[in-house]
């Protein structure tokens, strides 16, 4: 076992001289074997060895018995022990997941590298669990050799090798009574499926664990190819499926879909290939993902632009936009300035159904105009429309209605601008 431990630590560069290595010890066979192996190797590797035990308080006196056993074992070999405990209660994902989360919160808080005693058999069981539930390449990679400050140096060691090691050094350990129950999927796989597989191939644990570790390398390579900025939709569509899906998975996670499943990736792909350039779909947690022509975005429900009566100077708080109305000294026409001859009060509002504007190419509905200009649906209800008693005078970002433009003075100039950070006004916005 020690030779396998040395080779695995070297292969994955897990431990260096001077490291503080804290062995996570439950008191079971695997963790006692790991702790004692590190004890034997501590001088060879030049490490500071410590241990940690977490009491989940789930089995009453048996849990306390485990804590005492670990404390006595560490005291016998002069190993400093970190103790943690929590009254674990089932969460959304059940008791087993809640216990694991509590344990890792404690372990990750410790000052050093935390070594857990996951074996090749544990890795093989994890592969089978994920196969049963459905998974992809990342899931088949099973248990990571390194995760943050947690290292797992025994992934090439089988449970049988652990038992032989304990016998060789006459090391006592304790058994968790819940390990003999079949309430959890892992236990059912361990008790019912793995023995059948071992009958077919005595090296099945090693083989499945080795496969998982190799698949992690493939996954890492593919993930690096999808590590750059999110491409546009047309580029995404042209990528190989494996790369495209990794971009989509990362995008979904960044936008609130915490654990994207296969169905969510298929859903996101269908958005890419949807005929509607403004299509949207619902994802878990009330999240809406939409196309905005050549990109995917998370679509937060936009607030409709409010109504404003335009005075000499009006601040449109919804848009952080200033609108000024002044006597024209020249005829100015553009996307952000209109010279018009209004009738009655000037008002600013969001577009409404049926709105249209006359431009050089003829009269167009605002809906069609926004579509042609590829303005995302999420922004259309926040584009200012200026009107008077006779109708629309102009639209911010588009210009004045051709039939309402002033052809001579006197007239009014309506100007849009944003305040700059230095206090000036940016008339180009």
C-alpha distance (Angstrom), angle and dihedral (degrees) to the residues before:
residue distance angle dihedral
X1 . . .
X2 3.80 . .
X3 3.81 92.1 .
X4 3.82 90.6 52.7
X5 3.79 90.3 47.8
X6 3.80 91.6 51.6
X7 3.81 92.9 48.1
X8 3.82 94.2 48.0
X9 3.80 94.0 47.2
X10 3.81 89.4 50.0
X11 3.82 94.0 45.8
X12 3.82 94.0 52.1
X13 3.82 96.2 32.4
X14 3.80 91.0 -126.9
X15 3.81 103.3 153.5
X16 3.81 134.1 35.1
X17 3.81 133.4 -174.7
X18 3.79 110.4 -82.6
X19 3.82 94.8 27.5
X20 3.77 120.3 136.8
X21 3.81 103.9 -133.0
X22 3.80 116.7 -166.3
X23 3.80 113.9 -164.4
X24 3.81 113.6 -146.9
X25 3.81 103.3 -134.4
X26 3.80 125.9 -170.6
X27 3.80 93.0 169.3
X28 3.80 93.0 -110.0
X29 3.79 125.0 125.6
X30 3.81 97.7 -93.0
X31 3.80 96.7 48.1
X32 3.81 94.6 44.4
X33 3.81 89.2 50.6
X34 3.82 90.7 50.5
X35 3.80 93.8 47.8
X36 3.79 93.9 48.6
X37 3.82 92.7 44.5
X38 3.80 89.8 53.4
X39 3.80 88.7 47.0
X40 3.82 89.4 55.6
X41 3.82 92.1 46.3
X42 3.82 99.0 40.4
X43 3.81 96.3 99.2
X44 3.80 94.1 39.9
X45 3.80 89.9 53.6
X46 3.80 96.1 36.4
X47 3.81 94.5 -127.7
X48 3.79 135.8 146.8
X49 3.81 105.4 -123.9
X50 3.78 122.9 -150.6
X51 3.82 134.4 156.7
X52 3.79 137.8 -139.4
X53 3.80 132.6 -157.1
X54 3.81 126.8 -171.4
X55 3.80 121.0 -160.3
X56 3.82 110.5 -152.5
X57 3.83 90.2 -171.4
X58 3.80 90.3 -137.1
X59 3.82 101.8 122.5
X60 3.79 103.1 43.4
X61 3.78 113.7 -140.9
X62 3.80 91.5 4.7
X63 3.81 90.0 62.5
X64 3.81 90.1 50.8
X65 3.81 89.6 47.6
X66 3.83 89.4 55.9
X67 3.81 91.4 51.4
X68 3.82 92.0 50.3
X69 3.81 92.0 48.0
X70 3.82 92.5 52.3
X71 3.81 91.6 45.3
X72 3.82 91.6 51.4
X73 3.83 92.3 46.3
X74 3.80 92.7 51.3
X75 3.80 92.6 44.6
X76 3.82 90.0 52.4
X77 3.83 91.3 56.8
X78 3.80 96.4 35.4
X79 3.80 94.2 -114.0
X80 3.82 117.3 154.2
X81 3.82 110.0 -121.6
X82 3.82 128.9 -151.8
X83 3.80 112.0 -154.9
X84 3.81 126.0 -159.6
X85 3.78 134.4 170.4
X86 3.79 141.9 178.3
X87 3.78 136.0 173.3
X88 3.80 95.2 -117.8
X89 3.81 117.7 -152.8
X90 3.81 126.1 -172.9
X91 3.80 115.9 -89.4
X92 3.80 132.6 -165.8
X93 3.81 90.8 -66.6
X94 3.79 96.4 44.9
X95 3.78 138.2 -101.8
X96 3.81 98.2 -61.0
X97 3.81 92.6 55.0
X98 3.81 92.1 44.6
X99 3.82 90.7 52.4
X100 3.79 91.5 48.4
X101 3.81 92.2 49.5
X102 3.80 92.2 49.9
X103 3.80 92.2 47.8
X104 3.80 93.7 50.0
X105 3.81 92.9 46.8
X106 3.79 86.6 59.0
X107 3.81 95.7 43.0
X108 3.80 94.8 47.1
X109 3.80 90.2 52.4
X110 3.82 92.0 62.3
X111 3.83 120.8 103.1
X112 3.79 103.6 -116.4
X113 3.78 144.1 27.6
X114 3.79 110.3 -45.5
X115 3.83 113.4 -146.4
X116 3.79 116.7 -157.4
X117 3.80 124.0 -164.2
X118 3.80 100.5 -125.3
X119 3.79 108.2 151.8
X120 3.80 135.0 -158.8
X121 3.82 87.5 -95.9
X122 3.81 91.2 54.4
X123 3.79 88.9 50.7
X124 3.82 91.5 48.8
X125 3.81 90.8 50.1
X126 3.79 90.1 50.6
X127 3.82 90.7 52.5
X128 3.82 90.4 52.5
X129 3.82 92.5 46.3
X130 3.77 91.4 53.7
X131 3.79 92.6 45.2
X132 3.79 89.3 54.6
X133 3.80 92.7 49.4
X134 3.80 94.8 41.0
X135 3.79 123.9 -104.5
X136 3.79 146.8 164.7
X137 3.78 135.3 -127.1
X138 3.80 93.6 -65.1
X139 3.81 91.9 52.6
X140 3.80 92.5 48.0
X141 3.82 87.5 56.4
X142 3.82 84.2 73.1
X143 3.82 115.9 178.0
X144 3.81 117.2 22.2
X145 3.82 118.5 -132.9
X146 3.84 87.7 -139.7
X147 3.81 129.4 26.0
X148 3.78 115.4 166.9
X149 3.80 107.4 -57.1
X150 3.82 91.6 -16.1
X151 3.80 119.0 99.9
X152 3.80 127.3 -175.5
X153 3.80 108.8 -158.1
X154 3.84 97.3 168.9
X155 3.81 100.5 64.3
X156 3.80 91.3 112.9
X157 3.82 93.7 47.9
X158 3.82 119.0 92.6
X159 3.78 126.1 -140.8
X160 3.80 89.7 -114.9
X161 3.80 89.8 56.6
X162 3.79 89.3 50.3
X163 3.82 90.4 53.5
X164 3.81 91.2 49.2
X165 3.82 90.7 49.6
X166 3.81 92.5 51.5
X167 3.80 90.5 49.0
X168 3.79 92.4 48.0
X169 3.82 92.2 55.0
X170 3.84 95.7 33.2
X171 3.79 91.7 -122.8
X172 3.80 119.5 171.8
X173 3.77 122.0 -142.1
X174 3.79 137.7 172.0
X175 3.78 132.4 -121.8
X176 3.80 124.7 -129.0
X177 3.81 104.7 -133.0
X178 3.82 90.7 -145.1
X179 3.82 89.1 64.4
X180 3.78 88.9 71.3
X181 3.81 93.2 55.7
X182 3.79 124.7 89.3
X183 3.80 96.8 -144.6
X184 3.80 91.8 109.5
X185 3.80 125.9 60.3
X186 3.80 93.0 -127.8
X187 3.79 91.2 57.6
X188 3.81 92.4 49.0
X189 3.81 90.0 51.9
X190 3.81 91.0 46.5
X191 3.81 94.8 48.8
X192 3.80 102.4 35.0
X193 3.81 112.0 21.0
X194 3.81 106.2 32.3
X195 3.85 93.9 55.2
X196 3.82 89.5 55.2
X197 3.78 91.3 49.2
X198 3.80 91.4 48.0
X199 3.79 88.6 55.3
X200 3.80 88.7 57.7
X201 3.81 94.8 41.9
X202 3.83 124.0 6.3
X203 3.83 88.9 -156.8
X204 3.81 95.9 54.3
X205 3.81 93.4 114.4
X206 3.81 92.9 52.9
X207 3.80 92.5 42.1
X208 3.81 95.7 51.4
X209 3.80 92.0 44.4
X210 3.81 91.4 49.0
X211 3.80 90.1 48.5
X212 3.81 90.7 51.3
X213 3.80 92.2 50.3
X214 3.82 91.2 49.8
X215 3.80 91.2 48.3
X216 3.80 88.6 53.6
X217 3.81 87.6 59.9
X218 3.82 90.7 51.7
X219 3.79 90.8 47.8
X220 3.81 91.7 49.5
X221 3.82 90.5 51.9
X222 3.82 93.3 49.7
X223 3.80 91.9 44.6
X224 3.82 90.8 53.8
X225 3.81 88.9 54.9
X226 3.81 87.8 56.3
X227 3.81 96.6 43.0
X228 3.79 99.5 98.6
X229 3.81 128.7 88.8
X230 3.80 115.1 -53.5
X231 3.83 107.1 -88.7
X232 3.78 123.7 -133.7
X233 3.78 120.0 -92.7
X234 3.80 97.0 -97.8
X235 3.81 91.6 51.6
X236 3.80 91.3 45.9
X237 3.78 90.4 53.0
X238 3.81 90.8 53.8
X239 3.82 95.3 50.8
X240 3.82 123.5 97.6
X241 3.79 110.7 -89.6
X242 3.81 93.6 -112.8
X243 3.82 93.3 55.4
X244 3.80 94.7 40.7
X245 3.80 92.4 52.7
X246 3.78 92.1 51.7
X247 3.79 90.5 53.2
X248 3.81 89.2 49.3
X249 3.80 93.0 47.5
X250 3.80 91.0 51.8
X251 3.82 91.2 46.3
X252 3.81 92.2 51.5
X253 3.81 92.3 49.0
X254 3.81 91.5 48.6
X255 3.79 88.9 51.9
X256 3.78 98.8 50.7
X257 3.82 106.3 -85.1
X258 3.80 93.9 124.6
X259 3.80 100.4 -168.9
X260 3.82 110.2 18.7
X261 3.79 111.9 -156.1
X262 3.79 129.0 -158.0
X263 3.80 90.6 -93.4
X264 3.81 91.0 54.3
X265 3.81 92.2 51.4
X266 3.81 90.5 49.9
X267 3.79 88.7 49.2
X268 3.82 91.8 51.9
X269 3.81 90.5 47.8
X270 3.79 90.7 52.4
X271 3.82 88.0 56.6
X272 3.80 89.8 55.5
X273 3.79 92.1 54.7
X274 3.81 96.6 37.2
X275 3.80 116.5 126.9
X276 3.81 91.1 -135.8
X277 3.85 111.3 79.5
X278 3.82 89.0 -155.1
X279 3.82 98.1 45.2
X280 3.81 118.1 142.4
X281 3.81 136.2 -170.2
X282 3.79 137.0 -164.1
X283 3.80 120.8 -116.3
X284 3.83 131.9 -175.0
X285 3.78 117.2 -64.3
X286 3.80 94.3 33.3
X287 3.81 91.1 -71.7
X288 3.80 117.6 153.5
X289 3.81 119.5 -157.5
X290 3.79 117.5 -166.7
X291 3.75 142.2 179.0
X292 3.76 116.9 -115.5
X293 3.79 96.7 -170.6
X294 3.83 103.3 -84.1
X295 3.79 99.0 12.6
X296 3.78 143.2 50.0
X297 3.79 119.0 -123.8
X298 3.77 139.2 176.3
X299 3.77 104.7 -109.4
X300 3.78 113.0 -140.2
X301 3.78 112.1 -170.8
X302 3.82 103.4 -96.0
X303 3.78 119.7 -136.5
X304 3.77 114.5 -121.8
X305 3.79 113.9 -109.9
X306 3.80 109.8 -102.5
X307 3.80 127.0 -123.6
X308 3.80 120.2 -98.4
X309 3.79 135.2 -176.3
X310 3.81 106.5 -138.8
X311 3.79 116.5 -127.6
X312 3.78 128.5 175.2
X313 3.82 87.9 -69.4
X314 3.81 122.3 10.7
X315 3.78 128.3 -179.0
X316 3.83 112.3 -147.2
X317 3.79 98.4 -153.9
X318 3.83 93.6 -172.7
X319 3.81 89.8 65.3
X320 3.83 102.7 23.1
X321 3.80 85.1 -119.6
X322 3.80 131.8 142.8
X323 3.80 120.3 -145.6
X324 3.80 119.4 -167.0
X325 3.80 127.7 -169.6
X326 3.80 116.2 -162.0
X327 3.77 140.7 158.0
X328 3.78 106.8 -84.9
X329 3.80 119.1 -116.4
X330 3.82 91.7 -178.5
X331 3.77 138.9 7.7
X332 3.80 108.5 -90.7
X333 3.78 124.0 177.6
X334 3.78 127.6 175.0
X335 3.78 144.8 115.1
X336 3.82 92.5 -73.0
X337 3.80 102.8 27.4
X338 3.84 130.2 53.8
X339 3.79 129.4 -175.8
X340 3.77 107.1 -157.6
X341 3.79 142.3 152.7
X342 3.81 102.7 -124.0
X343 3.79 128.9 -164.9
X344 3.78 116.3 -142.0
X345 3.82 127.7 -20.9
X346 3.79 119.9 -10.2
X347 3.80 116.7 -124.6
X348 3.81 134.4 -173.0
X349 3.80 121.7 -152.6
X350 3.82 145.1 143.9
X351 3.79 120.0 -84.0
X352 3.77 119.9 -84.2
X353 3.77 133.1 -153.8
X354 3.79 109.6 -78.9
X355 3.82 96.1 23.9
X356 3.81 113.2 147.8
X357 3.79 137.2 174.3
X358 3.82 133.5 -158.5
X359 3.80 113.1 -127.1
X360 3.79 133.3 166.7
X361 3.81 91.0 -81.5
X362 3.80 94.2 50.7
X363 3.78 136.8 -88.3
X364 3.81 114.9 -35.5
X365 3.78 133.3 -179.0
X366 3.80 111.8 -114.8
X367 3.79 89.3 -124.9
X368 3.82 92.9 59.1
X369 3.77 91.6 40.3
X370 3.81 92.0 54.4
X371 3.80 90.5 47.5
X372 3.82 92.2 50.5
X373 3.80 90.7 49.2
X374 3.83 90.0 47.9
X375 3.78 93.5 -123.1
X376 3.84 106.1 168.0
X377 3.79 117.1 -112.6
X378 3.81 89.3 -121.8
X379 3.84 90.7 63.1
X380 3.79 100.8 41.4
X381 3.81 96.0 82.8
X382 3.82 90.2 55.2
X383 3.81 100.0 52.7
X384 3.84 109.2 109.4
X385 3.79 118.5 -118.6
X386 3.84 116.5 -165.4
X387 3.79 118.8 -151.8
X388 3.79 142.5 166.1
X389 3.80 133.3 -167.5
X390 3.81 91.0 -67.7
X391 3.82 96.0 51.3
X392 3.80 138.6 -100.4
X393 3.81 116.9 6.8
X394 3.79 98.0 178.6
X395 3.79 148.1 -37.3
X396 3.79 124.7 -117.6
X397 3.80 110.8 -110.1
X398 3.81 92.7 16.7
X399 3.80 107.7 56.1
X400 3.79 141.9 -123.5
X401 3.78 125.0 -35.9
X402 3.81 104.5 -96.9
X403 3.81 91.8 -131.3
X404 3.82 92.3 52.7
X405 3.80 99.5 47.9
X406 3.80 114.7 117.7
X407 3.78 114.6 -112.4
X408 3.80 95.9 -172.6
X409 3.79 141.5 11.8
X410 3.01 139.8 -62.5
X411 3.81 93.8 67.0
X412 3.77 142.2 126.4
X413 3.79 126.7 -105.3
X414 3.80 116.3 -147.7
X415 3.79 111.8 -160.9
X416 3.81 130.4 -172.8
X417 3.82 121.9 -156.5
X418 3.81 141.9 158.4
X419 3.77 124.1 -137.5
X420 3.80 113.1 -114.1
X421 3.81 123.1 -138.1
X422 3.81 90.6 -107.1
X423 3.81 90.8 57.7
X424 3.80 96.0 -102.5
X425 3.78 125.8 118.1
X426 3.78 123.8 -107.2
X427 3.80 107.2 -147.5
X428 3.80 91.8 179.9
X429 3.79 94.1 73.9
